[in-house]
């Protein structure tokens, strides 16, 4: 797909991808099957320990790339191979072209290689007059179609058997069946002739083992072994990030790679190649073996304290497998060459700002990619860092600058919110919703009803008396968050009912400001750091046992990002870590305090069924999963489970406004899954999710109410 020049063009491309019903169904089926298969094949394995080991080993290797490269060269060349170093993609392609010319090669067969895709090797060689044939089934199919891969592991996942049948009929000149096994036989018959006549085989490699000069290649098809053995010349194009000290590190990756890539316990083929092996096709009796190591910015990345972890990537493609956006639009709309979350990062460094400027906007920050990464890469954080650099390299959006100016100034921000209460009257019609949205600002947002600002914010309703026991056992600072303070104060008031007149002292600091997450997501990291320091300065963590929030997004940002944003601020960085350690969400706090059970009689009597939506920032950002479900059961609800509980609702802060079509489709899937459970209510722990889910449910007239957990536990009603 051609790279869009602007966000408007990119949205049109996304709309076209959304209209591809077969692709959506195929990706949806795979996403569900992958989730179950991965969990099953990681059963009994210390997954967290494995992830830590892989990440640690990769980091250690990246810190000594020069040493490992020298060692690999010595061992590989002693075994008869010739090793090259290419600083750029063009240099790598030139080296391979020269090898072909020196050895009188004209026909080249190739096995699957994302590194070769990165350098556009096929196009380069074909322009030089060489015949290049991809031999991986999926890669051959998309080569015949003139496309790039739509997934790093399954490049043709977006195509149906009917499309492949028509393609093979054109290639062979004979009508082909749509049966998959028969189509595979057609491909095998066509490609086997190419192996026999090829002069050169080109492969990638998953590992380059310095200790022995050995290449390791992982695949699910036997074509790799034919590519690397039958032609008289073998060239391996390998990123320098594949260098590792010993086979032990490779075996660690192999334990996680197939499980993470396709939900398999083990891959079909692992091929190890050390030096120039015997070859009857060569005049000398031995293979002509060349290994081309590609840098293309990797050395610089390896030295960067933030982005070096991107080189841990083992190219499993799992970050795409779990991405709700990829699940809808596929890799051609959600990648340049590299696909998924890692692609949003690598595209910037390998292919430039212009190729990434629209892609980087298309991230919900749902953190599913971080949770699934087998190398432990903090993908969401790296995406936000790239987003900041992309904006710095171009014209800064007015929204970002304006938000940074306003949100840092609490009195101004709150004054604007208060005045908005009166300004909204023409569009609310005295209802709790915006009924007549201005089309210039809210075009394509009719898929959900947006809430009006509350008539009276929480801070104007706060009464400290019921929360000031003479001898408190715990002292808690309440972080209200902007959305619950000015839009949904009833959520805070409902939840606080559980704490009134008890052993818990609750303190509400009026000087607190926005948590800063909107600024962080907009790339205004300096302003976000200022807000973090302001909140910590006004809510000294040493004064409280807990910092309680009813908003999963605020909680996750304060817990995860405050220490990161203030890490370089002497003293404040320490307090940021102390602050983060005391942040707790509403459900976890209520369960820990043993509250909520007395409120369950009505729910039990009415046998109310409650479905749950796990906010991304709660289940992945804060790692909280069981407490909300346990709290629903404690409160007497009949828990109605569904398969989309931990899938993003599609809000993503400002994402819903930038990409309303994607947001609406994700929302539809979520609401449909809840409806199938027959639930009476849908409960969640984040006001942002409430806004998205409640607004969508109202528009679609779904037969369930959407409540914040605090409302559900205390019997609160939807306003």
C-alpha positions as CSV (number, residue, x, y, z in Angstrom):
1,X,0.0,0.0,0.0
2,X,1.3,3.4,-0.9
3,X,2.4,5.6,2.0
4,X,-0.2,8.3,2.7
5,X,0.9,11.9,2.6
6,X,-1.4,13.0,5.4
7,X,-3.7,11.7,8.1
8,X,-6.8,12.3,5.9
9,X,-5.4,10.0,3.2
10,X,-4.4,7.5,5.7
11,X,-7.9,7.4,7.2
12,X,-9.2,6.6,3.7
13,X,-6.8,3.7,3.4
14,X,-8.0,2.4,6.8
15,X,-11.6,2.7,5.6
16,X,-10.8,0.5,2.6
17,X,-9.1,-2.1,4.8
18,X,-12.2,-2.1,7.1
19,X,-14.3,-2.9,4.1
20,X,-12.3,-6.0,3.4
21,X,-14.7,-8.5,5.1
22,X,-12.7,-11.6,4.4
23,X,-9.5,-10.1,5.8
24,X,-11.4,-9.0,8.9
25,X,-12.9,-12.4,9.5
26,X,-9.6,-14.2,8.9
27,X,-7.7,-11.9,11.3
28,X,-10.5,-12.1,13.9
29,X,-10.5,-15.9,13.8
30,X,-6.8,-16.0,14.1
31,X,-6.7,-13.6,17.0
32,X,-9.1,-15.8,19.0
33,X,-7.4,-19.0,18.1
34,X,-3.9,-17.5,18.7
35,X,-4.9,-16.4,22.2
36,X,-6.0,-19.9,23.2
37,X,-3.1,-21.6,21.5
38,X,-0.5,-19.4,23.0
39,X,-1.9,-19.8,26.5
40,X,-2.0,-23.6,26.1
41,X,1.5,-23.9,24.9
42,X,3.0,-21.7,27.6
43,X,1.2,-23.8,30.3
44,X,3.7,-25.1,32.8
45,X,6.5,-22.7,31.6
46,X,7.8,-19.8,33.7
47,X,6.8,-17.3,31.1
48,X,7.9,-14.3,33.0
49,X,11.2,-15.9,33.8
50,X,11.7,-16.8,30.2
51,X,10.9,-13.3,29.0
52,X,13.4,-11.9,31.5
53,X,16.1,-14.3,30.4
54,X,15.6,-13.5,26.7
55,X,15.6,-9.8,27.3
56,X,18.6,-9.9,29.5
57,X,20.6,-12.0,27.0
58,X,19.7,-9.8,24.1
59,X,20.6,-6.7,26.0
60,X,24.0,-8.2,26.9
61,X,24.6,-9.1,23.3
62,X,23.8,-5.6,22.0
63,X,26.3,-4.1,24.5
64,X,29.1,-6.1,22.9
65,X,28.2,-6.1,19.2
66,X,31.6,-5.3,17.9
67,X,33.2,-8.0,19.9
68,X,30.7,-10.6,18.8
69,X,31.0,-9.6,15.2
70,X,34.8,-10.0,15.3
71,X,34.4,-13.4,16.9
72,X,31.8,-14.6,14.4
73,X,33.9,-13.4,11.5
74,X,36.9,-15.4,12.7
75,X,35.0,-18.6,13.3
76,X,32.8,-18.4,10.1
77,X,35.7,-17.6,7.8
78,X,37.8,-20.4,9.3
79,X,34.9,-22.7,8.3
80,X,35.0,-21.4,4.7
81,X,32.5,-18.6,4.7
82,X,33.1,-15.0,3.6
83,X,31.7,-12.4,6.0
84,X,30.7,-8.8,4.9
85,X,29.5,-5.8,6.8
86,X,27.0,-3.4,5.2
87,X,26.4,-0.1,6.8
88,X,23.1,0.6,4.9
89,X,20.4,-1.1,3.0
90,X,21.8,0.0,-0.3
91,X,25.3,-1.3,0.6
92,X,23.9,-4.7,1.5
93,X,22.0,-4.9,-1.8
94,X,25.1,-3.9,-3.7
95,X,27.2,-6.6,-2.0
96,X,24.7,-9.3,-2.8
97,X,24.4,-8.1,-6.4
98,X,28.2,-8.2,-6.7
99,X,28.4,-11.7,-5.3
100,X,25.9,-12.8,-7.9
101,X,27.8,-11.2,-10.7
102,X,31.2,-12.6,-9.6
103,X,29.7,-16.1,-9.6
104,X,27.8,-15.8,-12.9
105,X,24.5,-16.2,-11.2
106,X,21.2,-15.3,-13.0
107,X,18.5,-17.3,-11.1
108,X,18.1,-16.7,-7.4
109,X,15.8,-18.5,-5.0
110,X,15.0,-16.9,-1.7
111,X,13.6,-18.0,1.6
112,X,11.5,-15.7,3.9
113,X,13.5,-12.8,5.3
114,X,12.2,-9.6,6.9
115,X,15.7,-8.2,6.7
116,X,15.6,-8.6,2.9
117,X,12.2,-7.0,2.9
118,X,13.7,-4.1,4.8
119,X,16.4,-3.5,2.2
120,X,13.9,-4.1,-0.7
121,X,16.4,-6.7,-2.0
122,X,14.1,-8.3,-4.5
123,X,13.4,-5.0,-6.3
124,X,17.1,-4.1,-6.4
125,X,18.1,-7.5,-7.9
126,X,15.3,-7.6,-10.4
127,X,16.3,-4.1,-11.6
128,X,19.8,-5.5,-12.1
129,X,18.3,-8.2,-14.4
130,X,18.3,-11.2,-12.0
131,X,15.3,-13.6,-11.7
132,X,14.3,-13.7,-8.0
133,X,11.8,-16.3,-6.7
134,X,10.4,-16.3,-3.2
135,X,10.0,-20.0,-2.0
136,X,8.1,-19.6,1.2
137,X,4.5,-20.3,0.2
138,X,3.0,-17.1,1.6
139,X,5.9,-14.9,0.3
140,X,5.6,-16.5,-3.2
141,X,1.9,-15.7,-3.3
142,X,2.4,-12.0,-2.4
143,X,5.3,-11.7,-4.8
144,X,3.1,-12.9,-7.6
145,X,0.5,-10.3,-6.5
146,X,3.1,-7.5,-6.3
147,X,2.5,-7.0,-2.6
148,X,4.5,-6.8,0.6
149,X,3.8,-9.1,3.6
150,X,0.8,-8.3,5.7
151,X,2.3,-10.2,8.7
152,X,5.9,-10.9,9.7
153,X,5.3,-14.6,10.1
154,X,2.2,-15.2,8.0
155,X,2.7,-12.8,5.0
156,X,-0.5,-13.9,3.1
157,X,-2.9,-14.2,6.0
158,X,-5.1,-11.6,4.3
159,X,-5.9,-13.7,1.3
160,X,-8.7,-16.3,0.7
161,X,-8.3,-19.7,-0.9
162,X,-10.4,-18.4,-3.8
163,X,-8.0,-15.5,-4.4
164,X,-5.0,-17.9,-4.3
165,X,-6.8,-20.3,-6.7
166,X,-7.4,-17.5,-9.2
167,X,-3.8,-16.4,-8.9
168,X,-2.4,-19.9,-9.4
169,X,-4.7,-20.4,-12.4
170,X,-3.2,-17.4,-14.0
171,X,0.4,-18.5,-13.2
172,X,0.0,-22.1,-14.5
173,X,-2.5,-21.4,-17.3
174,X,-4.7,-24.1,-15.9
175,X,-7.9,-23.8,-13.7
176,X,-6.9,-24.7,-10.1
177,X,-9.0,-26.1,-7.4
178,X,-9.7,-24.1,-4.2
179,X,-8.8,-27.0,-1.9
180,X,-5.8,-25.8,0.2
181,X,-3.9,-29.1,0.0
182,X,-4.2,-29.1,-3.7
183,X,-3.0,-25.5,-3.9
184,X,0.0,-26.3,-1.8
185,X,0.8,-29.1,-4.2
186,X,0.6,-26.7,-7.1
187,X,3.1,-24.4,-5.4
188,X,5.4,-27.2,-4.5
189,X,5.4,-28.5,-8.1
190,X,6.1,-25.0,-9.5
191,X,8.8,-24.1,-7.0
192,X,10.7,-27.4,-7.0
193,X,11.8,-26.7,-10.6
194,X,13.2,-23.3,-9.4
195,X,15.3,-24.9,-6.7
196,X,16.9,-27.3,-9.3
197,X,17.8,-24.5,-11.7
198,X,18.8,-21.8,-9.3
199,X,22.4,-20.5,-9.1
200,X,22.1,-18.7,-5.8
201,X,20.1,-19.1,-2.7
202,X,19.4,-16.1,-0.4
203,X,18.2,-16.6,3.2
204,X,18.0,-14.6,6.4
205,X,18.9,-16.0,9.8
206,X,17.3,-15.9,13.3
207,X,20.6,-16.3,15.1
208,X,24.3,-15.7,14.4
209,X,26.3,-17.6,17.0
210,X,29.6,-15.9,17.6
211,X,31.2,-18.8,19.5
212,X,31.1,-21.1,16.4
213,X,30.3,-18.9,13.4
214,X,27.0,-20.7,13.0
215,X,23.7,-19.4,11.6
216,X,20.4,-20.6,12.9
217,X,17.2,-20.4,10.8
218,X,13.7,-21.1,12.1
219,X,10.9,-22.0,9.7
220,X,7.7,-24.0,9.3
221,X,8.4,-25.0,5.7
222,X,11.2,-27.2,4.2
223,X,12.0,-24.5,1.5
224,X,14.7,-23.0,3.7
225,X,16.8,-26.1,3.6
226,X,16.4,-26.3,-0.2
227,X,17.4,-22.7,-0.6
228,X,20.5,-23.1,1.6
229,X,21.7,-26.5,0.1
230,X,20.8,-26.9,-3.5
231,X,22.2,-23.8,-5.3
232,X,26.0,-23.6,-5.5
233,X,26.0,-20.1,-3.9
234,X,24.4,-19.3,-0.6
235,X,24.1,-15.7,0.7
236,X,22.7,-15.0,4.2
237,X,21.5,-11.5,4.9
238,X,21.5,-11.0,8.6
239,X,20.8,-8.0,10.9
240,X,23.7,-7.5,13.3
241,X,21.1,-7.6,16.1
242,X,21.0,-11.4,15.5
243,X,24.4,-11.8,16.9
244,X,24.5,-13.8,20.2
245,X,27.4,-15.3,22.1
246,X,26.5,-19.1,22.3
247,X,23.8,-21.6,21.2
248,X,22.4,-21.4,24.8
249,X,20.9,-18.0,24.1
250,X,19.4,-19.3,20.8
251,X,17.8,-22.2,22.6
252,X,16.2,-19.8,25.1
253,X,14.7,-17.8,22.2
254,X,13.5,-21.1,20.6
255,X,11.6,-22.0,23.7
256,X,9.5,-18.8,23.4
257,X,9.6,-18.0,19.6
258,X,7.2,-20.6,18.2
259,X,4.8,-20.4,21.1
260,X,4.6,-16.6,20.8
261,X,4.5,-16.5,17.0
262,X,1.8,-19.0,16.1
263,X,0.9,-20.7,19.4
264,X,3.0,-23.8,18.6
265,X,5.1,-25.7,21.1
266,X,7.9,-26.1,18.6
267,X,8.5,-25.0,15.0
268,X,8.8,-27.5,12.2
269,X,12.4,-26.8,11.2
270,X,15.5,-25.4,12.9
271,X,18.5,-25.3,10.5
272,X,22.0,-24.8,11.7
273,X,24.7,-23.8,9.2
274,X,28.4,-23.5,10.0
275,X,30.6,-22.4,7.1
276,X,30.8,-23.7,3.5
277,X,29.3,-27.2,3.4
278,X,29.9,-29.8,0.7
279,X,28.1,-29.0,-2.6
280,X,28.0,-31.1,-5.7
281,X,26.8,-28.1,-7.7
282,X,30.0,-26.2,-7.0
283,X,33.1,-26.8,-9.1
284,X,35.2,-26.9,-5.9
285,X,33.0,-29.4,-4.2
286,X,32.1,-26.9,-1.5
287,X,29.4,-24.3,-1.2
288,X,30.2,-20.7,-2.0
289,X,29.0,-19.2,1.3
290,X,28.6,-15.5,2.0
291,X,27.2,-13.8,5.1
292,X,26.2,-10.2,4.9
293,X,25.6,-8.4,8.2
294,X,23.3,-5.4,7.9
295,X,23.6,-2.4,10.2
296,X,21.2,0.2,8.8
297,X,21.1,2.1,12.1
298,X,21.2,-0.9,14.5
299,X,24.6,0.1,16.0
300,X,23.2,3.5,16.9
301,X,20.1,2.0,18.4
302,X,22.2,-0.4,20.4
303,X,23.9,2.5,22.1
304,X,20.7,4.4,22.9
305,X,19.6,4.0,26.5
306,X,15.9,4.1,25.6
307,X,15.6,2.5,22.1
308,X,18.2,-0.3,22.5
309,X,15.6,-2.6,23.8
310,X,13.9,-2.5,20.3
311,X,16.7,-4.8,19.1
312,X,15.5,-7.5,21.5
313,X,12.8,-8.2,18.9
314,X,12.8,-11.9,17.8
315,X,10.4,-11.2,14.8
316,X,7.6,-13.4,16.2
317,X,4.8,-11.0,15.1
318,X,2.9,-11.4,18.4
319,X,2.5,-7.7,18.8
320,X,0.4,-7.7,15.7
321,X,-1.5,-10.9,16.8
322,X,-2.9,-9.1,19.8
323,X,-3.3,-5.6,18.5
324,X,-7.0,-4.6,18.2
325,X,-6.2,-2.3,15.3
326,X,-4.2,-4.9,13.3
327,X,-7.1,-7.3,13.9
328,X,-9.4,-5.0,12.0
329,X,-7.2,-3.6,9.1
330,X,-4.2,-5.9,8.7
331,X,-0.6,-5.2,8.0
332,X,-0.8,-3.3,4.8
333,X,-2.7,-0.6,6.6
334,X,-0.8,-1.0,9.8
335,X,2.8,-1.1,8.8
336,X,5.3,0.0,6.2
337,X,7.5,-3.1,6.0
338,X,7.7,-4.1,9.6
339,X,4.2,-4.8,11.0
340,X,2.6,-4.3,14.3
341,X,3.8,-2.3,17.4
342,X,7.5,-3.0,16.7
343,X,6.9,-1.8,13.1
344,X,5.7,1.6,14.4
345,X,9.1,1.9,16.0
346,X,11.4,0.4,13.5
347,X,9.8,2.2,10.5
348,X,11.0,5.5,12.0
349,X,14.6,4.4,12.3
350,X,14.9,2.2,9.2
351,X,12.8,4.0,6.7
352,X,12.3,7.6,8.0
353,X,9.9,10.0,9.5
354,X,7.6,10.4,6.4
355,X,6.9,6.6,6.3
356,X,6.0,6.6,10.0
357,X,4.3,9.9,10.6
358,X,0.8,8.6,10.1
359,X,1.3,5.0,11.3
360,X,2.6,6.3,14.7
361,X,-0.7,8.1,15.3
362,X,-2.6,4.8,15.0
363,X,-1.9,3.4,18.4
364,X,-4.5,2.9,21.2
365,X,-1.9,2.5,23.9
366,X,-3.8,-0.5,25.1
367,X,-0.5,-2.2,26.0
368,X,-1.5,-5.6,24.7
369,X,1.8,-5.7,22.7
370,X,3.8,-5.1,25.9
371,X,2.1,-7.9,27.7
372,X,2.7,-10.4,24.9
373,X,6.3,-9.5,23.9
374,X,8.5,-12.5,24.5
375,X,11.5,-10.3,24.7
376,X,10.0,-7.9,27.3
377,X,10.2,-4.8,25.1
378,X,8.2,-1.9,26.5
379,X,6.6,-1.3,23.1
380,X,4.0,1.3,24.2
381,X,6.7,3.5,25.8
382,X,8.9,3.3,22.7
383,X,6.0,4.2,20.5
384,X,5.2,7.3,22.6
385,X,8.9,8.3,22.4
386,X,8.9,7.9,18.6
387,X,5.6,9.9,18.4
388,X,7.3,12.7,20.2
389,X,10.3,12.7,17.8
390,X,8.0,12.6,14.8
391,X,6.1,15.6,16.0
392,X,9.4,17.4,16.8
393,X,10.5,16.7,13.2
394,X,7.5,18.4,11.7
395,X,4.9,21.0,12.3
396,X,3.7,20.6,15.9
397,X,-0.1,20.1,16.1
398,X,-2.0,23.1,17.6
399,X,-3.8,20.6,19.9
400,X,-0.6,19.5,21.5
401,X,0.7,23.0,22.2
402,X,-2.7,24.2,23.4
403,X,-3.2,21.2,25.7
404,X,0.3,21.6,27.1
405,X,-0.3,25.2,27.9
406,X,-3.8,24.7,29.5
407,X,-3.4,21.5,31.5
408,X,-0.2,22.7,33.2
409,X,-2.2,25.7,34.6
410,X,-4.7,24.1,36.9
411,X,-6.8,27.3,37.7
412,X,-7.2,28.1,34.0
413,X,-8.1,24.5,33.1
414,X,-10.6,24.2,35.9
415,X,-12.1,27.6,35.0
416,X,-12.6,26.5,31.4
417,X,-14.3,23.3,32.6
418,X,-16.6,25.3,34.9
419,X,-17.5,27.7,32.1
420,X,-18.1,24.8,29.7
421,X,-21.0,23.8,31.9
422,X,-22.8,26.9,30.7
423,X,-21.5,26.9,27.1
424,X,-22.7,23.3,26.5
425,X,-26.4,24.1,27.1
426,X,-27.3,24.7,23.4
427,X,-26.1,21.1,22.6
428,X,-27.3,19.2,25.6
429,X,-30.9,20.1,25.8
430,X,-30.8,19.8,29.6
431,X,-29.9,16.1,29.2
432,X,-26.8,14.3,30.5
433,X,-25.5,13.9,26.9
434,X,-24.4,16.1,24.0
435,X,-27.3,15.8,21.7
436,X,-26.4,18.2,18.9
437,X,-22.7,18.0,18.2
438,X,-21.1,20.6,15.9
439,X,-20.2,18.7,12.8
440,X,-17.0,20.6,12.2
441,X,-15.5,19.2,15.4
442,X,-17.3,15.8,15.7
443,X,-17.6,14.6,12.1
444,X,-18.0,10.7,12.0
445,X,-18.5,10.5,15.8
446,X,-22.2,9.7,15.7
447,X,-21.5,6.1,16.8
448,X,-21.7,7.1,20.5
449,X,-23.4,9.6,22.7
450,X,-20.9,11.9,24.5
451,X,-21.6,13.0,28.1
452,X,-22.2,16.5,29.2
453,X,-20.2,18.2,31.9
454,X,-21.7,17.7,35.4
455,X,-23.8,20.5,36.8
456,X,-21.7,20.4,39.9
457,X,-18.1,19.0,40.0
458,X,-17.0,16.6,42.7
459,X,-14.7,19.1,44.3
460,X,-17.7,21.3,45.0
461,X,-19.6,18.4,46.6
462,X,-16.7,17.1,48.7
463,X,-17.4,17.0,52.4
464,X,-14.4,15.8,54.5
465,X,-16.4,15.3,57.7
466,X,-17.6,11.7,57.1
467,X,-14.1,10.7,56.2
468,X,-12.2,12.1,59.2
469,X,-12.4,9.4,61.9
470,X,-10.7,10.2,65.2
471,X,-8.4,7.2,65.1
472,X,-8.0,6.1,61.5
473,X,-6.2,2.9,60.7
474,X,-5.4,4.1,57.2
475,X,-4.8,7.5,55.7
476,X,-5.7,7.7,52.0
477,X,-5.2,10.5,49.5
478,X,-8.0,10.5,46.8
479,X,-6.9,11.3,43.3
480,X,-10.1,12.4,41.6
481,X,-9.0,12.6,37.9
482,X,-10.5,15.2,35.6
483,X,-13.2,13.1,34.0
484,X,-14.7,11.9,37.4
485,X,-14.2,15.4,38.9
486,X,-16.0,17.3,36.2
487,X,-18.1,14.7,34.2
488,X,-18.8,11.7,36.4
489,X,-18.7,12.9,40.1
490,X,-21.4,10.4,41.0
491,X,-18.8,7.6,40.5
492,X,-16.6,9.1,43.2
493,X,-19.5,9.8,45.5
494,X,-20.9,6.3,45.1
495,X,-17.6,4.6,45.9
496,X,-16.8,6.9,48.8
497,X,-20.0,5.7,50.5
498,X,-18.2,2.5,51.3
499,X,-15.5,4.4,53.2
500,X,-17.6,6.9,55.1
501,X,-17.8,6.7,58.9
502,X,-15.2,3.9,59.1
503,X,-11.6,3.4,59.9
504,X,-10.3,5.1,56.8
505,X,-9.4,8.7,56.6
506,X,-9.8,10.1,53.1
507,X,-8.1,13.3,52.1
508,X,-8.9,15.3,49.0
509,X,-6.2,17.7,48.0
510,X,-7.9,20.5,46.0
511,X,-4.5,21.6,44.5
512,X,-4.2,18.4,42.5
513,X,-4.2,18.7,38.8
514,X,-4.7,16.5,35.8
515,X,-2.6,13.3,36.0
516,X,-0.9,14.3,32.8
517,X,-1.7,11.2,30.7
518,X,-3.3,13.3,27.8
519,X,-0.1,15.3,27.5
520,X,2.0,12.2,27.6
521,X,0.0,10.6,24.8
522,X,0.2,13.9,22.8
523,X,4.0,13.8,23.1
524,X,4.2,16.7,25.5
525,X,6.5,14.9,27.8
526,X,8.0,18.0,29.4
527,X,4.6,19.3,30.3
528,X,3.6,15.9,31.5
529,X,6.6,15.8,33.8
530,X,5.7,19.2,35.2
531,X,2.3,18.0,36.1
532,X,3.7,14.8,37.7
533,X,6.0,16.9,39.8
534,X,3.1,19.2,40.8
535,X,0.9,16.4,41.9
536,X,3.6,14.7,43.9
537,X,4.5,18.0,45.5
538,X,0.9,18.5,46.6
539,X,0.3,14.9,47.6
540,X,3.4,13.9,49.6
541,X,3.6,10.1,49.5
542,X,5.1,10.1,52.9
543,X,1.8,11.5,54.3
544,X,-0.4,8.6,53.1
545,X,-0.8,4.9,53.2
546,X,-2.4,4.8,49.8
547,X,-3.1,7.1,46.9
548,X,-6.5,5.9,45.7
549,X,-7.9,6.5,42.3
550,X,-11.2,5.4,40.7
551,X,-9.6,5.8,37.2
552,X,-7.5,3.0,35.8
553,X,-5.9,5.4,33.2
554,X,-4.8,7.9,35.9
555,X,-3.6,5.0,38.1
556,X,-1.6,3.3,35.4
557,X,0.0,6.6,34.3
558,X,1.0,7.6,37.8
559,X,2.3,4.1,38.6
560,X,4.1,3.5,35.3
561,X,5.1,6.8,33.9
562,X,5.7,9.2,36.8
563,X,9.0,7.4,37.7
564,X,10.0,7.4,34.1
565,X,9.1,11.1,33.5
566,X,11.0,12.3,36.6
567,X,13.8,9.8,36.5
568,X,16.4,12.4,35.7
569,X,15.1,14.9,38.3
570,X,17.3,14.5,41.4
571,X,15.3,13.8,44.5
572,X,11.9,14.2,42.7
573,X,12.6,10.9,40.9
574,X,12.8,9.1,44.3
575,X,9.6,10.6,45.4
576,X,8.0,9.7,42.1
577,X,8.8,6.0,42.8
578,X,7.5,6.3,46.3
579,X,4.3,7.9,45.0
580,X,3.9,5.2,42.3
581,X,4.2,2.4,44.9
582,X,1.3,3.8,46.9
583,X,-1.1,4.2,43.9
584,X,-4.0,1.7,44.1
585,X,-7.2,1.2,42.1
586,X,-10.7,1.2,43.6
587,X,-11.4,-2.5,43.2
588,X,-8.1,-3.6,44.7
589,X,-8.5,-1.2,47.6
590,X,-12.1,-2.3,48.4
591,X,-11.1,-6.0,48.2
592,X,-8.0,-5.3,50.4
593,X,-10.1,-3.5,53.0
594,X,-12.7,-6.3,53.0
595,X,-15.5,-4.0,51.9
596,X,-18.4,-4.4,49.5
597,X,-20.1,-7.5,50.7
598,X,-22.9,-5.8,52.6
599,X,-24.1,-4.1,49.4
600,X,-24.7,-7.4,47.6
601,X,-28.2,-8.4,48.9
602,X,-30.2,-6.6,46.2
603,X,-28.0,-8.1,43.4
604,X,-28.4,-11.6,44.8
605,X,-32.1,-11.2,45.3
606,X,-32.6,-10.0,41.7
607,X,-30.0,-12.5,40.3
608,X,-28.4,-9.6,38.4
609,X,-25.9,-10.8,35.7
610,X,-22.9,-8.6,35.4
611,X,-20.4,-8.7,32.5
612,X,-17.0,-7.0,33.0
613,X,-14.8,-4.9,30.7
614,X,-11.2,-4.9,31.9
615,X,-9.7,-1.4,31.2
616,X,-6.3,-1.7,29.4
617,X,-4.6,0.4,31.9
618,X,-5.9,-1.7,34.7
619,X,-5.3,-5.3,33.5
620,X,-2.1,-4.6,31.7
621,X,-0.9,-1.2,32.9
622,X,-1.4,-1.9,36.6
623,X,-1.5,-5.7,36.3
624,X,-4.8,-5.9,38.2
625,X,-7.1,-8.8,37.0
626,X,-8.7,-10.8,39.7
627,X,-9.8,-8.1,42.2
628,X,-12.6,-6.5,40.0
629,X,-14.1,-9.9,39.2
630,X,-13.8,-11.0,42.8
631,X,-15.5,-7.8,43.9
632,X,-18.5,-8.4,41.6
633,X,-19.0,-11.9,43.0
634,X,-18.6,-10.6,46.6
635,X,-21.2,-8.0,45.9
636,X,-23.7,-10.7,44.8
637,X,-23.6,-10.4,41.0
638,X,-23.9,-13.4,38.8
639,X,-20.7,-13.0,36.8
640,X,-21.1,-13.3,33.0
641,X,-17.8,-14.0,31.3
642,X,-17.1,-13.2,27.6
643,X,-14.1,-13.6,25.3
644,X,-13.5,-9.9,24.7
645,X,-13.1,-8.8,28.4
646,X,-9.5,-7.7,28.1
647,X,-9.8,-6.3,24.5
648,X,-9.6,-2.5,24.3
649,X,-13.0,-0.6,24.2
650,X,-11.6,1.6,21.4
651,X,-11.4,4.9,23.2
652,X,-7.7,5.4,23.7
653,X,-8.0,9.0,24.8
654,X,-7.8,11.2,21.8
655,X,-7.5,8.1,19.5
656,X,-11.3,7.9,19.2
657,X,-11.4,11.4,17.7
658,X,-8.5,10.8,15.3
659,X,-9.7,7.4,14.0
660,X,-13.4,7.2,14.7
661,X,-14.1,4.4,12.2
662,X,-11.6,2.1,14.0
663,X,-12.8,3.1,17.4
664,X,-16.5,2.5,16.4
665,X,-15.7,-1.0,15.0
666,X,-13.8,-2.0,18.1
667,X,-16.6,-0.7,20.2
668,X,-19.2,-2.7,18.2
669,X,-17.3,-5.9,18.7
670,X,-17.1,-5.3,22.5
671,X,-20.8,-4.5,22.9
672,X,-21.9,-7.4,20.7
673,X,-19.8,-9.8,22.9
674,X,-21.5,-8.4,26.1
675,X,-25.0,-8.7,24.6
676,X,-24.4,-12.4,23.9
677,X,-23.9,-13.0,27.6
678,X,-27.4,-11.8,28.4
679,X,-25.9,-9.5,31.1
680,X,-28.0,-6.9,32.8
681,X,-25.1,-4.6,33.4
682,X,-21.6,-4.0,32.0
683,X,-19.1,-3.0,34.7
684,X,-15.7,-1.4,34.3
685,X,-13.1,0.5,36.4
686,X,-12.3,3.4,34.2
687,X,-14.5,6.6,33.5
688,X,-13.0,6.8,30.0
689,X,-14.2,3.3,29.3
690,X,-17.6,4.2,30.8
691,X,-17.8,7.1,28.4
692,X,-17.1,4.9,25.4
693,X,-19.1,1.9,26.3
694,X,-22.1,3.8,27.8
695,X,-22.2,6.2,24.8
696,X,-22.1,3.3,22.4
697,X,-24.6,1.2,24.3
698,X,-27.0,4.2,24.4
699,X,-26.7,4.8,20.6
700,X,-27.2,1.1,19.8
701,X,-30.0,0.7,22.4
702,X,-28.2,-2.3,23.9
703,X,-30.2,-4.1,26.6
704,X,-27.8,-3.5,29.5
705,X,-26.6,-0.5,31.6
706,X,-23.0,0.5,31.8
707,X,-21.7,1.3,35.3
708,X,-18.4,2.1,36.9
709,X,-17.5,-0.5,39.5
710,X,-18.2,2.0,42.3
711,X,-21.7,2.5,41.0
712,X,-22.3,-1.2,40.6
713,X,-21.2,-2.0,44.2
714,X,-23.2,0.7,45.9
715,X,-26.3,0.4,43.7
716,X,-25.7,3.7,41.8
717,X,-27.8,4.5,38.8
718,X,-26.8,5.7,35.4
719,X,-27.3,9.5,35.1
